[in-house]
Amino acid sequence: MSLTRPDLDAIPSYVPGRTVPGAIKLASNEVPYGPLPGVPEAIAEAVSLSHRYPDLAAVALREKLGARLGVDPARIATGCGSVALTEHLARATCVQPGDEILYAWRSFEAYPIIAQSTGATSVRVPNRGDHGHDLTAMAAALTPRTRLAFVCNPNNPTGTAVRKAELDAFVDAVPDTTLVVLDEAYHEFVTDPGVPDGLATYGDRPNVVVLRTFSKAWGMAAERERVQAAIQKLLPEVPDSQSNFVWLPLRDKANEFAAGCERQRVIVRPFQGDGVRVTIGTPDENDAFLAAAEEALS
Ligand SMILES: Cc1ncc(COP(=O)(O)O)c(C=O)c1O
């Protein structure tokens, strides 16, 4: 008899983007420009107060966020990253064995891990041929056991985004007893006006939660259009991205391509069998990636 739940042994490990000394890291969707002005000062000020317990309910932060977003602070929850909040939501909704968590695949790698650690059953709906969520198939996959449905918009790692009409139809199709989690970690990178702001559009629905994070944006992908256009010339299958990364659907060649880039000192993120995700870096970093990609694809 093991000390911990035996089913936890089967949880796949999260594979983070690797840091290789001397190489350019485009594997973790980080912003390459360093923290925004004011952030180091605010952290230093907080450290000087670290002998006191912090504001546990993050009241001051929630009030500021509420004023900025036009939302009652009582409706805002903060956590150690949106992944932590995702886990709380899964634990709060899935109670019985056989409760289901529905999501598109491929999508954010944390979803299957969270589903499994909660003891819920993952229901994965394959993305469409254009690499976007298949919301019609996801609606058809809803069952009375679906406790939580993720829509990752834009989607990690494919960079695609769902537009308002299809999301309206999906949210309308979901019963009141299923929580819809709109994961908008990359919301600030969206330029397509057809992609809805989840908070403004669905925020008043009692069964919708919108996730946002400080860890991605607050620095912008200026270079995205250039990198996307250049990589689409090499690989026309690359879908348009609404995030700070591009998706190369290289399927079984994903690891080989990533290894080729690494030989050129550029670290990208392979998902063998599906594709490779490449974060937008600085102009120099992007040039290095494009040169490495041309070589690896030739
Ligand atoms: C779709 C998605 N949601 C959430 C997160 C994590 O955000 P946080 O750093 O706030 O936990 C990521 C990070 O890669 C992500 O891709």
The ligand as an SDF file (V2000), in Angstrom:
LIG
                    3D

 16 16  0  0  0  0  0  0  0  0999 V2000
   -3.0740   28.7230  -21.5850 C   0  0  0  0  0  0  0  0  0  0  0  0
   -2.2790   29.0180  -20.3720 C   0  0  0  0  0  0  0  0  0  0  0  0
   -2.9090   29.2710  -19.2180 N   0  0  0  0  0  0  0  0  0  0  0  0
   -2.2130   29.5510  -18.0960 C   0  0  0  0  0  0  0  0  0  0  0  0
   -0.8330   29.5790  -18.1080 C   0  0  0  0  0  0  0  0  0  0  0  0
   -0.0650   29.8010  -16.8530 C   0  0  0  0  0  0  0  0  0  0  0  0
   -0.2240   30.9960  -16.3470 O   0  0  0  0  0  0  0  0  0  0  0  0
    0.3360   31.3480  -14.8980 P   0  0  0  0  0  0  0  0  0  0  0  0
    1.7690   31.6720  -15.0470 O   0  0  0  0  0  0  0  0  0  0  0  0
   -0.4950   32.5070  -14.5150 O   0  0  0  0  0  0  0  0  0  0  0  0
    0.1010   30.1770  -14.0010 O   0  0  0  0  0  0  0  0  0  0  0  0
   -0.1450   29.3180  -19.2660 C   0  0  0  0  0  0  0  0  0  0  0  0
    1.3230   29.3060  -19.2680 C   0  0  0  0  0  0  0  0  0  0  0  0
    2.0170   28.7930  -20.0880 O   0  0  0  0  0  0  0  0  0  0  0  0
   -0.8740   29.0290  -20.4320 C   0  0  0  0  0  0  0  0  0  0  0  0
   -0.2450   28.7630  -21.5830 O   0  0  0  0  0  0  0  0  0  0  0  0
  1  2  1  0
  2  3  1  0
  2 15  2  0
  3  4  2  0
  4  5  1  0
  5  6  1  0
  5 12  2  0
  6  7  1  0
  7  8  1  0
  8  9  2  0
  8 10  1  0
  8 11  1  0
 12 13  1  0
 12 15  1  0
 13 14  2  0
 15 16  1  0
M  END
$$$$
